Amino acid sequence: MFKKSLTLISLILIATLVLVACGPTEEVPSAVEEAADEEPAAEESVAEKVTLTIESWRNDDLALWEDVIFPAFNAHYPDIKMVFAPTAPAEYNGILSTKLEGGVAGDLITARPFDNSLGLYDAGYLADLSDLPGMENFGDAARSAWITDDGSVVFAVPMASVIHGFIYNKDIFAELGLEVPTTMDEFYAVLDVIKADGTYVPLAMGTIDLWDPATMGFQNIGPNYWKGEAGRKGLIAGTEKFTDPQYVAVFEELAKWAPYLSVGYEAQSYPDSQNLFTLGLAAIYPAGSWEIGVFNPIIDFELGAFKPTVVVAGDTCYISDHTDIALSMNAATPHPEEAKLFLEWMTTAEFADIYTNNVIGFFTLSNHSVDVTDPVAAEFLSWRGVCESTIRNSYQILSRGEPNMENELWAVSANVMNLTMTPEEAAAQIQAGLDAWYTP
């Protein structure tokens, strides 16, 4: 009897404990249940994390993107993982086309200027970014390299340009008592002093690499003669021709450079010219701003820079502020919203500052003001505030046919500097080649 009573009491006690343990779960959830409630949220967060891949040819910039640019972006958007996947520059176009055709290209496409990227847009591979917030921060010249011929669609966010001018050895200028020239007459007066002294080569340039005299010579000083964008657009419209006086005059100036070059300049390569200048053997280097980052680590003298000199004092100055690199969106990306967030961030002052101060000699194409830390790069960039910007006049539309005008300019610029072709002959050859296939 006693055993039965004890068993009954035990059962009642156990039942009571079970009821207490299972009772008010809605009011006081257990630790196990709290953890169970949190797990789906964590899984949802992981599911929302997106990876975006950038295709590029700028393999030298890998550390910049991974260590500087991506962390800055992720401070705003931590749930978007960024991957920079560069290809060797010479192989980029072919590999990118293969990836796009196969549907395996990255979400964001680094875009070269003008026809190459336009061809990708026309083929349906690049998205229309005309309405992307922040595109208003880029002017017409900045967008010109990534826009349809009719101007209706912009298909890339402009990233950076390079600026043309002259880099000089400040020590040599101080030694010879030279002032920075601002007009063509002053330019030749400086060259005359350097040549008469005989210690240094006045101008470090050769002509065997044909692109050098055309890019560092013709496209460098030319905008001050054809008035920048007015002349460039005039060629496209057919209202101006290369046989007009303002274009012949540029070739005349290049012919005048010949006596100031080193002996045997006709066989002097681009790397030879770089060595001549960085070793302190030449006073002035006709340059693109990209040289600053190349020269800085290897010179033991102070660099300076001056802009292309105007023809007459008081003239409006023009600079070749050439569009170089942009970022497009793969039209087939599975993550268009996230890709647009990154592109929109690239239109901001924050990105402009990061890129300009980390890729020395490449300058943001946005309208944001950037405080550039490198003094020579800052000098180049300051010219935007006093001169009108333009781009190389052979790059938009006019080099699509045969003979290719860009390649023709390489050849005739070198010939003029070699004194084997007259300025008039050079201008006539370029115009005849253009007339052979181009109708404005």
N, C-alpha and C positions, 0 to 999 in steps of 0.2 A: 504494500500500500504506500509506504514511504517512498519507495523507488519510483512508483508511477507518478506521485505528486511532484517529485523532483524533476522528473523528465518533462512533465507538463509545464512547470515553472521555467525550465531551461528553454523550452521551445518558445514560450511567450517572450522571454528576455531577448532571445536571438532575433525573433521577428521584430521586436521593438527597435533593436539596434539597426536592423536593416532598413526599417521605415525611416528612422532618423537620418541615416546615411543617404538615403535616396530622396529625402523629402523636398525641401525648397530649392530645387536646382535652378529655377528661373531667377530667383533673387540672389543666390550666392553660387555662381558657377564654380566648378572645381578647376584646379590648375591644369588638369589634363584637358578639360573642355576648353579652357582659355587658349591653350596651345593649339588645340584642334581648330578653334575659330580663327587663329592667326595664320595658319598654314596656307589656306587658299589665297590670302592677300599677298603673301610672299611669292607664291607661284604666279599670281597675276602680274606682279611687278617684273618678274623675270621674263614673262611672256611678252611684256610691252617693250623690252629693251631691243633696239634696232641697231644693226651694223650697216654703216655706209662705207663703200669703198671708192676711193678716188683714183682714176687712171691718170698718169702723168708721164712726161719725158724728163722731168727735172729730178733725176735721181740724186743729184748733189744736195737737194733740199730735204731729204728724208728726215734727218734729225730735227730740222726746223719744224716740220709738220708734227712729228711725234712728241717733241719735247716742249714746244712753245704754242703753236697754233691750236692743236687739238685740246690741250688742257684749258686754254682760254675759252674755247667754245663750250667745253663740257662744264665749265663753271656756270653756264647758263642752262645747258641741256645735258644733264648727267646721264640720261637714259638713252643717249644716242652714241654708240661706239663708232669711232672713226678709224679707218684703215687707209694708209697711203701706199699705193702699189705702183711704183714707177717702173718704166721700161727704158732701156737704153735709147738715148735721143734719136739715133739714126734708124732705129727699128720701130719707133713708136707708131708712125702712121700706119704701117702695114699690120702690125700686131693689133692695134686698136680696131682697124677695119675688120679683121678676121673675128675678133671678139664680138663686135657689134652684129656682124652678119650671123654669128652663131648663137646670139642671145646670151652671151656670158660676160659681157662687159660690166664694169663697175657702175655704181649709181651716179657718180659725178665724173665728168670728162674734162680734163684740162685741154683747152682749145687754143690751137695756134691761130694766128690772125688770118682773116680774109678767106680766100677761095677754098682752102682745105676744109675749114670748119663749115663754110657755107655749103659745100658739097655734102657733108654729113647731115646738115639740117634738111637740105632738099631731099635726101634719101629717107627722111623720116626718123633718123636716129637721135636727133637732139630736140629737146622740148622748147616750146615758145615761152620765153621768160619776160615778155613785154610788160606784163602787169605785176611782176614781182615787186613787192614793197621795197623801197630803197633804190630802185633803178633811176629815180629822179636825181640821184646824187652823181650821175655821170652825164657829161655833156655830149654833144653830137660827135666831136672828134674822138672821144673815148670809146663810144659805142660803134664807130664806123667799121671796125674790123670784124664785128660779130653781128651784122645786121643784113637783112635782105636788100637786094638792089633797089627795091622800091621804098625802102625805109620803113616798112610796115611791121616787121618782126625783129625783135632782139632775142638772140638765142644763147647768150652767155653773159655772165657778170664779169666785166672787165676787172683785171687784177692789177696789172702793172705795165709801165712803159719804160723805155730807155731814151735818154736825151743825148743829142749830139752836141759837141763843142770841142774845145781844145784843153788838154791837160798840159801843164808846164812845170818845169823844175824851178822852184822858187829860189834855190841857192844860186843857180846860174843867172837868173834875172837880177838878183841882188848884186852879184859879182860884177855884172856888166852894166849896172845902173839902169835897168830897163823897167818901163812902166807897162802895165797891161793895156793892150790896144783895144780901142772901141770902134775904129773905122778901118776901112781897107787900107787907106794910106798909112795909118799908124801901124797896121799889121806888117806891111812891107818894110816900113822903117825899122821895126824891131828885127825882122829877119835880116836886113842889111847889116845891122850892128853885129849880130851873132856871126854872120858869114865873114865880115871883115876881121873880127877877132881871130877866127880860125881855130879856136880850141874845140868848139862843139858843132855838131850838125844842127842847123836851124830847125829842120822838120824831119821827124822820124816817120817815114812812109816809104813803102816799096810798091811796085806795080805788078809783080809776078802773080800774086794772088788777086785776081781781077776784081773780086768783090770789094777789096779794101779801098782803092781809089774812088769807086762809085759810092760806097757807103760812108766812108770817113771824109770823102772829098765832096763829090757832087751833091749828095743828099744832105751834107752837113751845112755848107754855105749857101746852097741853092735857094732855100726859102726866102732869104732876104732879097733875092732878085725877082722871083715869081710871086712874091707876096703871099706866101703860105697857102692857106686853104683856098683863097681866091684863084690862084694859079693852078693848083692841083685839080680843083673842080672844073676850071676852065678847059683843061686838057680832056677831061672826061666828057664835057659838054660839046667839045669841038670848037669852042670860041677862042681857044689859044692853041698854038702849035709849037713844037720844039724848035722850029726855024725862026720863031719870033725873037727879037733882040734880047729879051730878058733871059732866055735859055742859052742862047749863044754866049752871052756874057759870062755865064757860070763856067762853061768850057774854057773861055779865055782866061779866067782866073786860075783854073787848074794848070793850064800851060805855063803860067807865070811861076808856079810852085817848083818847076823842074830844077832851076839853078840852086835851090835851097835844100835839095835832097842830098843824101850821101852818094859818094861815088859808087857806081854800079847799082843804083836803086832799081834798075830794070830787072835785076835778078834777086832783089831783096824781098823775102817773104814776110808775111804778117808776124810770125814769131820772131823773125830777125829784127823787125821794127820795135817790137816789145822789148827785146833784149837791149837794143841800142839805147832806148829811153831809160829803162830801169837800171842800167849800169852807169847812168849819169853821163852818157856820151852825146846825148841830143837834148836840146832845150825845150822843144815843143812837140807834142804828140797829138795829131788830129784824132779825135777819140769818140767813142761811145761811153756813156756813163758806166756800163758794165765793167769797164777796165779798172775802176776804182778798187773794187774788191780783189782783183787780181794783183794790182800793183802794191797795195798797202803792206802786205806781209814781206815783200822782198826788196823794198827800197830803203836807202839810208839817207834820204833827203826829203825835204818837205814838198808835197804836191800843192799845186794851185790849179785853178781852172778859169777860163774865160769863154764867154759865149761867142758864137760866130759874129764877126764884126759887120756893122751896117756899111752900106756903100758910102753914104754921106752922113755926117753928124746931124742928129735930129730926126733921121728916118725911123719909122716904126721897125722894131726888131722882130724877127721871126725865128723860131727854133723847131727843129725836127724832134718832136716829142712822140716817139713812135710806139704805137700800140704793140705789145709783145705777147701777152699771156692773159688768158681768161679761164673761167670755169663754167661749163655747161652741165645740164642735167640730161642723163640718159632717158629718152622718152619711154623706155621700157622698164625703168626702175620699179620694183615692187613697193618702194617706199617714197613716193613723190612728196608727201607732206613733210617728212623728215628732211629730205634732200633740199626742199625749198627753205626750211628753217636754217640750214647751214648756209645756203646761198644768200638768204636775207641778212644773216649775220655778217657775211662778207662785204655787204654794202655799208657797214658802219665805220665810224671813226676808229673804233678799237682795232678792227682788222687792218685798216689803212696804216695805223701806226706800227703794228706788229710787223707787217710785211715790209714796209719801207725801211725800218730800222734793223731788220735782220737779213735782208737780201740787198746788200749795199750796191747802190747804183741802179736799182729797179724801184720805180716810184709809183705809188698808188695812182690810179686813174680817176679816183673819185674827187669830188670837190672839197673834201675835208682838209683842213689845215693840219699838217703834220710837223712836229718839232723834230727835225732830223739831227741825229747826234754826230754823224761823220761830217767834218767840216767841208770836204770837197763835194760830197754828195749834197750837202745843204746848199752849196753854191750852185750846183746844177739845178736843183729844184727851185731855187729862188728866181730863176729866169722866167718861170711861169708867171710870176707876178709883174714882170716888166715887158715881156714879149708875148706875141701871139703864137699859139701852138699849132702845129700841123703834123702830118705824117709823111712818110716817103711817097713821092708821087707815082711810083711805079707799082704800088702794091694793090690798090683797089681797082679791079676791072681791067686795067690797061695791060696786064701781063698774062691774059688768058689765052691769047692766040699765038700764032707763029709767023714771024720770029717773036720770041718771048722778049718783051721790052726790058724786063729786069736784067736778063742775061746780056742783051744788047748794050745796056748802059754800063755794065761791067767792062765790056770789051772796049767801047769807045772812050770811056773815061781813062782807062789805062793807056790807050793809044795816044790820047791828047797829052797826057803827062809824059809819055815817052817821046813826044814831039814827032810822031810818025803820022799823025792825022791832025788836020787843022780843026779849030772849033766849029767852023762852018760845015765842014765835012761830017763831023760827029753829029751835029744837030740834024743835018739832012738825012743821015743814015737812020737815026732813031725815028724821025717822022715818016720816012718812006716805009720802014718796017711796020709802023703802026697803021699807016694808010692801007697796007696790003691786006689787013684783015678786020680792022675796027671801023665800025660806023657809029658815030655818036648817037 
